[in-house]
Every structure is written in structure tokens, then in C-alpha cells.
Amino acid sequence: MQIFKAWGLGMLLIPLIGITGSMSHAESKAVTSSSESKSVSIIRSHAFAKRGEPKYGEGFKSFDYVNPEAPKGGQLVLSTTGTYDSFNRYASRGDSEINSEAFYDSLMVASEDEIGVYYSLIAQSLEYPDDYSWVIFHINHKAKHQDGEPITSEDVTFTFQKFMDEGVAFVRQKYAEVEEVVAIDEHTVKFSFSGPNKDLISSVASLPILPKQYWAERDFSEPLKEPPLGSGAYRVVDFKMGQSATYERIADYWAQDIPSRRGLMNFDRIRYDYYRDGTVALEAFKAGEFDFRQENVAKQWAEGYKVPAVKDGRIIKEELSHSIPQSMQAFVFNTQFELFQDRRVRQALNLMLDFEWLNKTLFYSSYSRNESYFENTPYKATGKPTDAELAILEPFRDQLPEEVFGPVWRPNKSDGSGRIRGAMREALSLLKQAGWELKNGILRNTENGTPFEFEILMYSPSTERITLPFTRNLERIGIKAELRMVDSTQFLNRMRSRDFEMLPQGYGAMPYPMTDMKIIWHSEYIESTYNQAGVQDPVIDALVEQIEANQENDEMLLALGRAFDRVALWNFYVVPQWHSDSFRIAYWNKFSRPDKRPKYSIGTDSWWYDNTKAKSLKK
């Protein structure tokens, strides 16, 4: 159960699904395929890692970043903004409770100090051939649902079919190459694929397993007004719809002592309180209404914590540096919207975001500009294309902007004074080429005279503060951008139905070019919520397909990632925003934590309630 919602790899829009086990860490044997008369190796392992070797070998006792003897107990109170109207994370509509994906354990679970490596949970081991054409999971005989019923291979086959029959469309596309799912016996289940597909193994390994006895007669696509029966470590024991939800740890949770769970999920109770916005939530935190806060607003971090509780140590305020791959947080264009279908228009609007002024004036110089879809990774494009990148790009020269073959695009930089006349002139020149002209202070279409107007959809008041300077700059070149504030449920519904023109969201962090990029970028997945910009481009499609086909070729994957980055950047699907290279956290001083933090997260799942500190705090 991810009890803290923190930025980092956990915020990937698509789960990092790990894959391989290689011969050095897994039992293997050679067998002969009767259909193709060739020898293949069957690999059996406790872990599955897409790239390289799993850090933790067979028989490991716990992850390095936990205290395996951490005490259990106490209550943790957390906050979130917005509301919720459903306990079904996988429904095709509705706004789900923030932690509702944690009701169900998966076959395997990721560690937080590796990228894309999964370890045994419901499945105590897996086996697969080295051509990745199928996978067998061996279910732990001790695994059980929260009602005490055993988790069996029938639950796994039922879950998969439920996702395929009633899940959202992109999920059905994602698993389209799963040809058959068979329960071999009560504790053994086999997934067969239409062809070799390494990533499909990882996808099914991370599948949350539903209790058949609960979901058999319920519609999985519909919102759920009650907490469901689950298989995870926590169950909801109290809630006020849209306002709060309290989870209680199951004392005899079957997996609490297996290596991938030892030392984690240490609180007896966890409560999520919902607030209207971040400003209200901050005041509630300082008043002691909840225990932990990750601060994402620079102004509040600099000025909002000047209270006695911080000065005397009752509230701990920390910055934890990291080098985690960053998401492409941005103002996202809906490229299906007619106004934004011209690349020159999107390029012009990029020139109107004055990051240097924002960073100096509003952000206390605490952010760095986003420059890549692979920020903080070796796959970030730099300089001019290498020979390997050119070999990939050259076949598409006639379909690409000429700039792609020169230096990589970088956001424009200002002197931070707020005077951006040069950027304005360049933007107006691009807009004129695209058929727009400034007349009497209003930018109008040269053919029909319509003004250039659009809407920016948002749900958080804190977002309004950082968006207004952008819209004021747009106004200076005759563009009217109206801010449309809606509640989180309406925002989610409009995003799902692509009923927006621009929104402040973005693309999840990618530590390397993953096959899941197909769901995010490929034209086949245009209905996917993850394809926020509505991209339909044959070159993007081709690059994503090549990325999918070259997962085992590190050199080729490096060139493909950088080539993709160039193409996506020069197409201006977004106006890049910014990121921080540290976690900013504040918490009431009643918790302890392991000495070591995982490489790719804050590591708060391994914290525990410290009775001594809590008593001192009360005094």
C-alpha cells in the first residue's frame, strides 16, 4: 500500500513493470519446442527485471531501505485536495478515492531502489522461456483475500477476463496479445502470448488480483459506492464520501513477513482527509489536523512554515535531494482542437512562457526548466543528432520539421526582468505564417477575422497563480486565454473525454524508452487518457514501434530514445514547465524511519509510529 502520494517514479502514469530474470539469478533448464524444433531455456525465478539483474537474490530477507524489525502501531493522518465519489480505481467514470488502487495485491511487487524490477508477492515464483512467449506464475499457498478465502489461479483468470471485458479500452488494447490464460491447477496459472513479448510478462506480473467472490456479480466499469473486499494489507473501516477515508491494517495479513513486504506498512490506521485546496490544507497541517505534507508550491515552502512548531522542532521541515527521472510537467495542448493543429501556433505559444521571471519572482529560484521527455536520464537528447540518431530519423525526413536534424530544441530563456519583446516578435512572426495577424490589440485569423481565444482547464487554485503570468503574456500579443476552474471530478471527466483545449498536466517520468510508450503516444491509443495531447503522428508511431522492438538492444534503445525526444520536442505538443531536484517534506515529529532511503522515492512506506516521540510531542 503506497501510503504517501509522493512525486517520483511512483508518479509514473504507467506503472514501471519489470521484466527479466537472467540465468545467473534464476533456475533454468533447456527444453525443446515441438512446434519450432528449437531449444529454449526455461527460467524460473523469484524476481523479474526488465533491464540487468535484480538487486535482491533468491532468499533475500528484506529490502535494504526498510527496518525489518520496525514496530507496528499508531495512526497516520494524511491529506489530499479535491474529492472522490468511488472506491473503484478502474471504473471508466467517477473520481476514485486516492488510495483505492491499494485494495488489491498483485502477483509481483516493485522495489523502490531499482527501476522496473518486481519481486514475489501473490506469486512466489514465475517461469518463462527465453523467447518470452508465455509465463507461468506459481501462487503462494498462503495467499488469501481479506475474507480469509485463498487466492487461487481461478482468481487470476477471472481478474484478467474482468479487465478485458469491462475495463477501459486502452487496457484491452494493452493486453490484446495475450492469447490465452489457463489455470493449470489451483496454484498455477499460465499466460500465453500471440508471439514473443517480454513486456507482456511484466504487465501481467503487476496485475492487481480481484476476489472473484466479490466482483463476479458486479460491473467492474462502474463506480463503487462502498469499499470493496480486497487482498491487500489494509481495509477501509470508516469513510465520509468525498471527505475522508480511514484504512485499518489487517493484523493477520498473510504477506506481512514475506521479503517484499517485511518492514513496510507499519501503521495500524491511516486516514486520508480531503481539503478544498492546498492553501487550506497547509493551514490545517500547521494546526495539527494531519501529520505529513509534501510541499509542491515554492512560495508556501519559503514563507508558509514560519510557525513556532517548526522553530521548536515539533514539525520537521526537510529537503531531500534526488536525481530521479522527472515527468514532463507542462501546459498540454489538445492537438485535436483546431486552433492547436498548426505546429507554428504551438511553437509561438511556447515563447510566451517566461520561466526565468516566474522562477525568480514566484518560485524563489528553486526550480529547473523541463527540457526533455527523459529528464534526468541518459536518453535526454542533447546537441545535434548523432550518426545513430540520424540513421533512425533520415527515413522520415520528408515528414519531419527540418529543425529536428539540427540542434535539439530548448525553451527560450529571458533575463528574468519580465521584458520579453524579442520573444513576442518571434511569436507574432510564427503566428503570421500560420494565418494570424494582430489588429487593434487582438490577434485575428486573416481569412475569417475570428479572434484567437481558448480555455485552460484546471481544478487547483494554486495552479491559477502560476498560470496567470502566462496568460498575461499571451494577452500582450492579442491572445485571450480564459482560466476555467472546475472540481476534480469534472476535470477528470473532461480530460477523459478530451473536452479541453489546454490543461496543466503532463507526461509521466520515463527512466528509459519503455514499451508502455505505445499507450501514451501511439495513434492506436488515441482514446487513452495518457495520450493527453491527442497525438496522431506516423513518425511518432514508427518510433514507438521501434522502441518496442528494440528493448534488448541497449545501444539502439539509447539512439531511439534521443531521436524520439527530438521529434516530440520539435512538435511542441506541450509548453514545458519545471521540476525540482529535491523532495520538500514537513511532518509532525512522531515518526521514525530507516537510516537508508530508497534511490527512487522518499521511502515513507517504511516509516513507523514512534511512541517515545509521540509522547514527547504531546507534552
C-alpha positions as CSV (number, residue, x, y, z in Angstrom):
1,M,0.0,0.0,0.0
2,Q,1.6,3.3,-1.0
3,I,0.6,5.3,1.9
4,F,2.2,8.6,0.8
5,K,1.5,10.0,-2.6
6,A,4.9,11.5,-3.4
7,W,6.4,12.7,-6.7
8,G,9.0,10.4,-8.0
9,L,8.9,7.2,-10.0
10,G,5.7,6.3,-8.2
11,M,4.0,9.1,-10.1
12,L,4.5,7.4,-13.5
13,L,1.3,7.4,-15.3
14,I,2.0,3.9,-16.4
15,P,3.4,1.5,-13.8
16,L,7.1,0.6,-14.2
17,I,6.7,-3.0,-14.9
18,G,9.8,-5.1,-14.5
19,I,10.8,-7.9,-16.6
20,T,13.7,-10.4,-17.0
21,G,15.3,-12.8,-14.9
22,S,18.6,-13.9,-16.2
23,M,20.4,-17.2,-15.9
24,S,22.7,-16.0,-13.1
25,H,19.8,-15.5,-10.6
26,A,17.3,-18.0,-11.7
27,E,17.0,-21.7,-12.1
28,S,17.0,-22.6,-15.8
29,K,16.8,-25.6,-18.0
30,A,16.9,-26.3,-21.7
31,V,13.8,-27.8,-23.4
32,T,12.8,-28.4,-27.0
33,S,9.9,-26.6,-28.5
34,S,8.0,-29.2,-30.6
35,S,6.3,-26.5,-32.8
36,E,9.6,-24.9,-33.9
37,S,12.0,-27.8,-33.1
38,K,14.5,-25.5,-31.3
39,S,16.0,-25.5,-27.9
40,V,14.8,-22.8,-25.5
41,S,15.8,-22.1,-21.9
42,I,13.1,-22.1,-19.2
43,I,13.9,-19.6,-16.5
44,R,12.4,-19.9,-13.0
45,S,12.9,-17.1,-10.5
46,H,11.7,-15.2,-7.5
47,A,12.1,-11.9,-9.4
48,F,11.7,-10.3,-12.8
49,A,13.8,-7.3,-14.0
50,K,13.4,-5.7,-17.4
51,R,17.0,-4.4,-17.6
52,G,20.0,-6.0,-15.9
53,E,20.0,-8.1,-12.8
54,P,17.6,-7.9,-9.8
55,K,19.5,-6.4,-6.9
56,Y,18.0,-8.9,-4.4
57,G,18.8,-12.6,-4.9
58,E,16.9,-15.7,-4.1
59,G,16.3,-15.9,-0.3
60,F,16.8,-12.2,0.5
61,K,15.2,-11.2,3.8
62,S,14.0,-7.7,3.1
63,F,14.7,-4.6,1.0
64,D,17.8,-2.6,2.1
65,Y,15.8,0.6,2.7
66,V,13.5,-0.9,5.4
67,N,13.9,-1.7,9.1
68,P,12.7,-5.4,9.1
69,E,12.0,-5.1,12.8
70,A,10.0,-1.9,12.6
71,P,7.3,-1.8,15.2
72,K,3.7,-1.8,14.1
73,G,1.1,0.6,15.6
74,G,-0.2,4.1,15.8
75,Q,-2.2,6.2,13.4
76,L,-1.0,8.3,10.4
77,V,-3.3,11.1,9.1
78,L,-2.7,12.3,5.6
79,S,-4.4,14.9,3.3
80,T,-5.2,15.3,-0.3
81,T,-7.1,18.0,-2.2
82,G,-10.4,17.6,-4.2
83,T,-13.0,15.0,-3.5
84,Y,-14.0,11.4,-4.5
85,D,-17.2,9.5,-5.4
86,S,-16.0,6.0,-5.9
87,F,-13.8,3.2,-4.4
88,N,-13.2,1.6,-7.8
89,R,-9.9,2.9,-9.2
90,Y,-10.5,1.0,-12.5
91,A,-14.0,2.3,-13.4
92,S,-14.5,4.1,-16.7
93,R,-16.0,7.1,-14.9
94,G,-16.0,8.7,-11.5
95,D,-13.3,10.1,-9.2
96,S,-11.8,7.4,-7.1
97,E,-10.6,7.6,-3.6
98,I,-6.9,8.4,-3.6
99,N,-5.6,5.1,-2.3
100,S,-8.2,2.8,-3.8
101,E,-5.7,1.1,-6.1
102,A,-4.1,-0.4,-3.0
103,F,-7.1,-2.6,-2.1
104,Y,-5.6,-5.5,-4.1
105,D,-2.2,-7.2,-4.0
106,S,-0.6,-8.0,-7.4
107,L,1.2,-11.1,-8.5
108,M,4.5,-9.3,-8.0
109,V,5.6,-6.0,-6.5
110,A,8.3,-3.4,-7.3
111,S,11.1,-2.4,-5.1
112,E,11.8,1.4,-4.7
113,D,15.6,1.3,-5.2
114,E,15.5,-0.2,-8.7
115,I,13.8,0.7,-12.0
116,G,11.3,-1.9,-13.3
117,V,12.2,-4.8,-11.0
118,Y,9.4,-6.9,-9.4
119,Y,9.6,-9.4,-6.6
120,S,7.3,-12.2,-5.3
121,L,4.1,-11.3,-3.7
122,I,0.9,-13.4,-4.5
123,A,3.1,-15.3,-6.9
124,Q,6.0,-16.9,-5.0
125,S,7.8,-17.5,-8.3
126,L,7.4,-17.4,-12.1
127,E,8.8,-19.3,-15.0
128,Y,9.1,-18.3,-18.7
129,P,11.1,-19.3,-21.8
130,D,13.9,-17.1,-23.0
131,D,11.8,-16.2,-26.1
132,Y,9.2,-14.7,-23.7
133,S,6.2,-16.3,-25.5
134,W,4.5,-17.3,-22.2
135,V,4.8,-17.1,-18.5
136,I,3.7,-19.3,-15.6
137,F,3.1,-17.9,-12.1
138,H,3.2,-20.2,-9.0
139,I,0.8,-18.8,-6.4
140,N,1.9,-18.8,-2.8
141,H,-0.3,-21.4,-0.9
142,K,-0.6,-18.9,2.0
143,A,-2.0,-16.1,-0.2
144,K,-5.6,-15.1,0.8
145,H,-8.2,-12.4,0.4
146,Q,-9.3,-10.2,3.2
147,D,-12.2,-12.6,4.0
148,G,-9.8,-15.5,4.6
149,E,-10.6,-17.2,1.3
150,P,-7.5,-18.5,-0.6
151,I,-6.2,-16.6,-3.6
152,T,-6.2,-19.2,-6.5
153,S,-5.4,-19.4,-10.1
154,E,-9.1,-19.0,-10.8
155,D,-9.0,-15.5,-9.2
156,V,-6.2,-14.7,-11.6
157,T,-8.0,-15.9,-14.7
158,F,-11.2,-14.2,-13.5
159,T,-9.3,-10.9,-12.9
160,F,-7.8,-10.9,-16.4
161,Q,-11.1,-11.5,-18.1
162,K,-12.8,-8.9,-16.0
163,F,-10.2,-6.3,-17.1
164,M,-10.7,-7.4,-20.7
165,D,-14.5,-7.5,-20.7
166,E,-15.3,-4.4,-18.5
167,G,-12.0,-2.5,-18.2
168,V,-11.3,0.8,-20.0
169,A,-10.5,0.5,-23.7
170,F,-6.7,1.1,-23.6
171,V,-6.4,-1.8,-21.1
172,R,-8.0,-4.2,-23.6
173,Q,-5.5,-2.9,-26.2
174,K,-2.6,-3.3,-23.8
175,Y,-3.4,-7.0,-23.3
176,A,-4.5,-7.7,-26.8
177,E,-1.6,-10.0,-27.5
178,V,-2.4,-12.3,-24.5
179,E,-3.8,-15.2,-26.4
180,E,-4.9,-17.5,-23.6
181,V,-4.9,-17.6,-19.8
182,V,-5.2,-21.0,-18.3
183,A,-5.5,-22.2,-14.7
184,I,-3.2,-25.3,-14.8
185,D,-4.1,-26.2,-11.2
186,E,-5.3,-24.4,-8.1
187,H,-2.0,-22.6,-7.6
188,T,-0.5,-22.4,-11.1
189,V,-1.7,-20.1,-13.9
190,K,-0.2,-19.7,-17.4
191,F,-0.4,-16.7,-19.8
192,S,0.3,-17.5,-23.4
193,F,1.1,-14.7,-26.0
194,S,0.5,-14.5,-29.7
195,G,4.2,-14.0,-30.1
196,P,7.4,-13.3,-28.1
197,N,6.6,-10.3,-25.8
198,K,8.8,-9.6,-22.9
199,D,6.9,-6.6,-21.7
200,L,3.6,-8.6,-21.5
201,I,5.2,-10.7,-18.9
202,S,5.8,-7.7,-16.8
203,S,2.3,-6.3,-17.4
204,V,0.6,-9.4,-16.1
205,A,3.0,-9.7,-13.2
206,S,1.8,-6.3,-12.0
207,L,-1.9,-7.1,-12.5
208,P,-3.9,-6.5,-9.3
209,I,-5.8,-9.6,-8.4
210,L,-9.5,-9.2,-7.7
211,P,-11.6,-11.5,-5.4
212,K,-13.9,-13.4,-7.7
213,Q,-16.4,-13.9,-4.9
214,Y,-16.9,-10.1,-4.6
215,W,-16.7,-9.0,-8.3
216,A,-18.4,-11.9,-10.1
217,E,-21.8,-10.2,-9.9
218,R,-20.6,-6.5,-10.1
219,D,-19.9,-4.3,-13.0
220,F,-16.2,-3.5,-13.0
221,S,-16.6,-0.5,-15.2
222,E,-18.9,1.3,-12.8
223,P,-18.1,3.5,-9.8
224,L,-18.3,1.7,-6.4
225,K,-20.0,3.5,-3.5
226,E,-18.7,1.1,-0.9
227,P,-15.2,-0.1,-0.1
228,P,-14.7,-3.5,-1.8
229,L,-13.3,-6.7,-0.5
230,G,-9.6,-6.7,-1.2
231,S,-6.4,-8.8,-0.8
232,G,-4.0,-6.1,0.4
233,A,-2.8,-5.2,3.9
234,Y,-5.4,-2.5,4.7
235,R,-9.2,-2.3,4.5
236,V,-11.4,0.8,4.8
237,V,-13.2,0.8,8.2
238,D,-14.8,4.3,8.1
239,F,-15.4,6.9,5.5
240,K,-17.4,10.0,4.6
241,M,-17.8,10.0,0.8
242,G,-15.8,12.8,-0.8
243,Q,-14.4,13.9,2.6
244,S,-12.3,11.2,4.3
245,A,-11.4,7.5,4.3
246,T,-9.8,5.6,7.2
247,Y,-7.9,2.4,6.5
248,E,-7.0,-0.2,9.1
249,R,-4.1,-2.7,8.9
250,I,-5.2,-6.3,8.9
251,A,-3.4,-7.8,11.9
252,D,-3.0,-11.2,10.3
253,Y,-2.2,-10.0,6.8
254,W,-0.9,-13.1,5.1
255,A,2.1,-11.4,3.4
256,Q,3.5,-9.2,6.2
257,D,6.6,-11.4,6.7
258,I,7.5,-12.2,3.1
259,P,10.7,-10.4,1.9
260,S,8.9,-7.9,-0.3
261,R,6.6,-6.7,2.5
262,R,8.8,-7.0,5.6
263,G,9.3,-3.7,7.3
264,L,6.7,-1.9,5.3
265,M,3.1,-0.8,6.0
266,N,3.7,-0.3,9.7
267,F,0.8,2.0,10.8
268,D,-2.3,0.4,12.3
269,R,-4.6,3.1,10.9
270,I,-4.2,5.6,8.0
271,R,-6.7,8.3,7.4
272,Y,-7.0,10.5,4.3
273,D,-8.7,13.9,4.8
274,Y,-9.8,15.8,1.7
275,Y,-9.4,19.6,1.5
276,R,-10.7,22.2,-0.9
277,D,-7.2,23.3,-1.9
278,G,-3.6,23.3,-0.9
279,T,-3.7,26.6,1.0
280,V,-6.5,25.4,3.3
281,A,-4.6,22.1,3.7
282,L,-1.4,23.9,4.7
283,E,-3.2,25.8,7.5
284,A,-4.8,22.5,8.7
285,F,-1.4,20.8,8.8
286,K,0.2,23.6,10.9
287,A,-2.8,23.3,13.2
288,G,-2.0,19.6,13.7
289,E,-5.0,18.3,11.7
290,F,-2.8,15.9,9.8
291,D,0.7,14.5,10.1
292,F,2.7,14.7,6.9
293,R,2.8,17.1,3.9
294,Q,4.9,17.1,0.7
295,E,5.1,20.7,-0.4
296,N,5.0,21.4,-4.2
297,V,4.4,25.2,-4.0
298,A,7.7,27.1,-3.7
299,K,6.1,30.2,-2.2
300,Q,4.5,28.1,0.6
301,W,7.7,26.3,1.2
302,A,9.6,29.6,1.6
303,E,7.1,31.5,3.6
304,G,4.3,29.3,4.8
305,Y,6.1,27.3,7.5
306,K,7.3,30.2,9.7
307,V,5.5,29.0,12.8
308,P,6.7,28.1,16.3
309,A,6.1,24.4,15.8
310,V,8.9,24.4,13.1
311,K,11.2,26.5,15.1
312,D,11.0,24.3,18.2
313,G,11.2,21.1,16.3
314,R,7.7,19.8,16.8
315,I,7.4,20.0,13.0
316,I,10.4,18.7,11.0
317,K,10.9,20.5,7.7
318,E,13.3,18.8,5.3
319,E,14.6,18.9,1.7
320,L,15.8,15.5,0.4
321,S,17.9,15.8,-2.7
322,H,17.5,13.3,-5.5
323,S,18.2,12.6,-9.2
324,I,15.0,10.8,-10.1
325,P,13.8,10.9,-13.7
326,Q,11.3,13.7,-14.0
327,S,7.9,13.9,-15.5
328,M,7.2,16.4,-18.3
329,Q,5.0,18.7,-16.3
330,A,3.6,21.1,-18.7
331,F,0.7,23.1,-20.2
332,V,-0.6,20.4,-22.6
333,F,-2.1,21.3,-26.0
334,N,-5.1,19.3,-27.2
335,T,-3.8,18.9,-30.7
336,Q,-7.2,17.6,-31.8
337,F,-8.6,21.1,-31.1
338,E,-8.5,23.0,-34.4
339,L,-6.7,26.1,-33.0
340,F,-3.7,24.0,-32.0
341,Q,-3.3,21.7,-35.0
342,D,-0.7,24.0,-36.6
343,R,2.8,23.4,-35.1
344,R,3.8,27.0,-35.6
345,V,1.0,28.1,-33.3
346,R,2.1,25.8,-30.6
347,Q,5.7,27.0,-31.1
348,A,4.6,30.6,-30.8
349,L,2.8,30.0,-27.5
350,N,5.9,28.3,-26.1
351,L,7.7,31.6,-26.5
352,M,5.2,33.3,-24.2
353,L,6.1,31.4,-21.0
354,D,8.7,33.4,-19.2
355,F,10.2,30.8,-16.8
356,E,13.1,32.9,-15.6
357,W,10.8,35.6,-14.4
358,L,8.5,33.0,-12.8
359,N,11.4,31.3,-11.1
360,K,12.8,34.5,-9.7
361,T,9.6,36.2,-8.7
362,L,7.3,33.4,-7.6
363,F,9.5,30.3,-7.1
364,Y,12.4,31.6,-5.1
365,S,14.8,30.3,-7.8
366,S,14.0,26.8,-6.6
367,Y,13.1,25.1,-9.9
368,S,14.8,24.0,-13.1
369,R,13.1,24.1,-16.5
370,N,11.8,20.9,-18.1
371,E,13.8,20.3,-21.3
372,S,13.1,16.7,-22.2
373,Y,10.6,13.8,-22.0
374,F,13.6,11.9,-20.5
375,E,14.7,14.4,-17.9
376,N,17.5,13.3,-15.6
377,T,18.3,10.2,-17.8
378,P,20.9,9.4,-20.5
379,Y,18.1,9.3,-23.0
380,K,17.6,13.1,-23.0
381,A,18.6,14.5,-26.4
382,T,21.4,17.0,-26.5
383,G,23.2,19.0,-29.2
384,K,22.9,17.7,-32.8
385,P,21.8,14.2,-33.7
386,T,24.5,11.5,-33.5
387,D,25.1,9.3,-36.6
388,A,22.9,6.6,-34.9
389,E,20.1,9.1,-34.4
390,L,20.4,10.3,-37.9
391,A,20.1,6.7,-39.2
392,I,16.8,6.5,-37.4
393,L,15.5,9.9,-38.4
394,E,16.6,10.0,-42.1
395,P,13.8,7.8,-43.5
396,F,11.3,10.2,-42.1
397,R,13.0,13.4,-43.3
398,D,10.0,14.4,-45.6
399,Q,7.6,14.1,-42.6
400,L,9.7,15.9,-40.0
401,P,10.4,19.6,-39.4
402,E,13.9,20.4,-40.8
403,E,14.9,21.6,-37.3
404,V,14.8,18.0,-36.0
405,F,18.1,17.4,-37.9
406,G,19.8,20.3,-36.2
407,P,20.4,21.2,-32.5
408,V,17.7,19.9,-30.1
409,W,15.0,22.4,-29.2
410,R,15.4,24.1,-25.9
411,P,12.9,26.5,-24.3
412,N,13.7,30.2,-24.8
413,K,15.4,32.0,-21.9
414,S,14.8,35.5,-20.7
415,D,16.8,37.8,-18.4
416,G,14.1,37.4,-15.7
417,S,13.1,41.1,-15.9
418,G,9.7,40.4,-17.4
419,R,10.5,42.2,-20.6
420,I,10.2,39.6,-23.5
421,R,9.8,41.8,-26.6
422,G,12.2,39.6,-28.6
423,A,10.1,36.5,-27.8
424,M,6.9,38.5,-28.6
425,R,8.2,39.5,-32.0
426,E,9.3,35.9,-32.8
427,A,5.9,34.6,-31.7
428,L,3.9,37.1,-33.8
429,S,6.1,36.2,-36.8
430,L,5.3,32.5,-36.4
431,L,1.6,33.3,-35.9
432,K,1.6,35.4,-39.1
433,Q,3.0,32.5,-41.0
434,A,0.1,30.4,-39.6
435,G,-2.5,32.8,-40.8
436,W,-3.0,35.2,-37.7
437,E,-2.4,38.9,-37.5
438,L,-2.5,41.4,-34.7
439,K,-5.1,44.1,-35.3
440,N,-6.1,46.8,-32.7
441,G,-4.6,44.7,-29.9
442,I,-6.5,41.5,-30.9
443,L,-5.0,38.6,-32.8
444,R,-7.3,37.6,-35.6
445,N,-7.5,34.9,-38.3
446,T,-6.5,36.6,-41.6
447,E,-9.2,34.6,-43.5
448,N,-12.3,34.9,-41.4
449,G,-11.4,37.5,-38.7
450,T,-12.1,35.3,-35.7
451,P,-10.1,36.2,-32.6
452,F,-7.6,33.8,-31.1
453,E,-9.2,32.5,-27.9
454,F,-9.0,29.4,-25.9
455,E,-9.6,27.9,-22.4
456,I,-7.2,26.5,-19.9
457,L,-8.9,23.8,-17.8
458,M,-7.8,23.4,-14.1
459,Y,-9.0,22.2,-10.8
460,S,-6.5,23.6,-8.3
461,P,-6.4,27.2,-7.2
462,S,-2.6,27.0,-6.7
463,T,-2.3,26.3,-10.4
464,E,-4.1,29.6,-11.2
465,R,-1.3,31.6,-9.6
466,I,1.4,30.2,-11.9
467,T,-0.8,30.3,-15.0
468,L,-1.9,34.0,-14.8
469,P,1.6,35.3,-15.8
470,F,1.5,33.1,-18.9
471,T,-2.0,34.3,-19.9
472,R,-1.0,37.9,-19.3
473,N,1.9,37.4,-21.7
474,L,-0.4,35.9,-24.3
475,E,-2.7,38.9,-23.9
476,R,0.2,41.1,-24.9
477,I,0.2,39.5,-28.3
478,G,-3.6,39.7,-28.6
479,I,-4.5,36.2,-27.4
480,K,-7.3,35.6,-24.9
481,A,-6.7,32.6,-22.7
482,E,-9.6,32.1,-20.2
483,L,-9.0,30.1,-17.0
484,R,-11.7,27.6,-16.3
485,M,-11.7,26.3,-12.7
486,V,-13.7,23.1,-12.1
487,D,-13.8,20.5,-9.3
488,S,-11.5,17.4,-9.6
489,T,-14.3,15.1,-10.7
490,Q,-15.4,17.3,-13.6
491,F,-11.7,17.9,-14.5
492,L,-11.1,14.1,-14.7
493,N,-14.2,13.5,-16.8
494,R,-13.4,16.3,-19.2
495,M,-9.8,15.1,-19.6
496,R,-11.0,11.5,-20.2
497,S,-13.4,12.7,-22.9
498,R,-10.8,15.2,-24.3
499,D,-13.2,18.0,-23.7
500,F,-10.5,20.6,-23.2
501,E,-8.2,23.0,-25.1
502,M,-5.3,23.2,-22.8
503,L,-4.6,21.9,-19.3
504,P,-1.7,22.0,-16.8
505,Q,-0.9,18.3,-16.6
506,G,1.9,16.5,-18.5
507,Y,3.5,13.2,-19.2
508,G,4.8,10.8,-16.6
509,A,8.5,10.3,-15.9
510,M,10.2,7.8,-18.2
511,P,13.5,6.4,-16.9
512,Y,14.1,4.8,-20.3
513,P,12.2,4.3,-23.5
514,M,9.6,1.8,-22.4
515,T,7.1,-0.3,-24.4
516,D,4.4,1.4,-22.4
517,M,5.1,4.5,-24.5
518,K,2.8,2.9,-27.0
519,I,-0.2,3.5,-24.7
520,I,0.9,7.1,-24.2
521,W,1.8,8.1,-27.8
522,H,0.7,5.7,-30.4
523,S,-2.3,6.5,-32.7
524,E,-3.9,3.2,-31.9
525,Y,-4.4,4.5,-28.3
526,I,-5.8,7.9,-29.2
527,E,-8.6,7.3,-26.7
528,S,-6.1,6.7,-23.9
529,T,-6.2,9.2,-21.1
530,Y,-2.4,9.1,-21.1
531,N,-2.2,10.5,-24.6
532,Q,-3.1,13.9,-23.3
533,A,-2.1,15.9,-26.3
534,G,-4.1,13.7,-28.6
535,V,-1.0,12.9,-30.7
536,Q,-1.7,11.1,-34.0
537,D,1.6,11.2,-36.0
538,P,3.0,8.4,-38.2
539,V,6.6,9.2,-37.3
540,I,5.8,9.1,-33.6
541,D,4.0,5.8,-34.2
542,A,7.0,4.3,-36.1
543,L,9.5,5.4,-33.4
544,V,7.4,3.9,-30.6
545,E,7.1,0.7,-32.6
546,Q,10.9,0.6,-33.0
547,I,11.3,1.2,-29.3
548,E,9.0,-1.7,-28.5
549,A,11.0,-3.9,-30.9
550,N,14.5,-3.0,-29.5
551,Q,14.1,-3.4,-25.8
552,E,17.1,-5.8,-25.7
553,N,19.4,-3.6,-27.7
554,D,20.8,-1.0,-25.3
555,E,22.7,0.9,-28.0
556,M,19.8,1.1,-30.3
557,L,17.4,2.0,-27.5
558,L,19.6,4.9,-26.5
559,A,19.6,6.3,-30.0
560,L,15.8,5.7,-30.3
561,G,15.1,7.5,-27.1
562,R,17.0,10.5,-28.1
563,A,15.5,10.5,-31.5
564,F,12.0,10.3,-30.1
565,D,12.8,13.2,-27.7
566,R,13.9,15.4,-30.6
567,V,10.8,14.7,-32.6
568,A,8.4,15.2,-29.7
569,L,10.2,18.5,-28.6
570,W,10.2,20.0,-32.1
571,N,6.5,19.2,-32.5
572,F,5.6,21.3,-29.5
573,Y,2.9,19.1,-28.0
574,V,3.3,20.9,-24.7
575,V,4.6,24.1,-23.1
576,P,7.2,22.6,-20.7
577,Q,7.0,23.8,-17.1
578,W,9.6,23.0,-14.4
579,H,10.8,20.5,-11.8
580,S,12.6,20.3,-8.5
581,D,15.6,18.1,-7.7
582,S,14.6,17.6,-4.1
583,F,11.6,16.4,-2.1
584,R,10.3,19.1,0.2
585,I,8.6,17.4,3.2
586,A,7.2,18.5,6.5
587,Y,5.9,16.2,9.3
588,W,5.0,16.3,12.9
589,N,7.8,14.8,14.9
590,K,6.3,11.5,16.0
591,F,7.7,9.1,13.4
592,S,11.0,7.3,12.9
593,R,12.5,5.9,9.7
594,P,15.3,3.6,8.4
595,D,18.8,5.1,8.0
596,K,18.8,4.4,4.3
597,R,16.3,5.9,1.9
598,P,15.4,4.1,-1.4
599,K,17.0,5.6,-4.5
600,Y,13.8,6.4,-6.3
601,S,11.3,7.6,-3.7
602,I,11.0,9.4,-0.3
603,G,10.6,5.9,1.2
604,T,7.8,6.8,3.5
605,D,6.2,3.4,3.2
606,S,8.9,2.2,5.6
607,W,8.3,4.8,8.3
608,W,6.8,3.9,11.7
609,Y,5.0,5.5,14.6
610,D,7.5,6.3,17.4
611,N,5.7,6.2,20.8
612,T,8.5,8.0,22.6
613,K,8.5,10.9,20.1
614,A,4.7,11.0,20.1
615,K,4.6,11.2,23.9
616,S,7.2,14.0,23.9
617,L,5.2,15.8,21.3
618,K,2.0,15.7,23.4
619,K,3.9,17.1,26.4
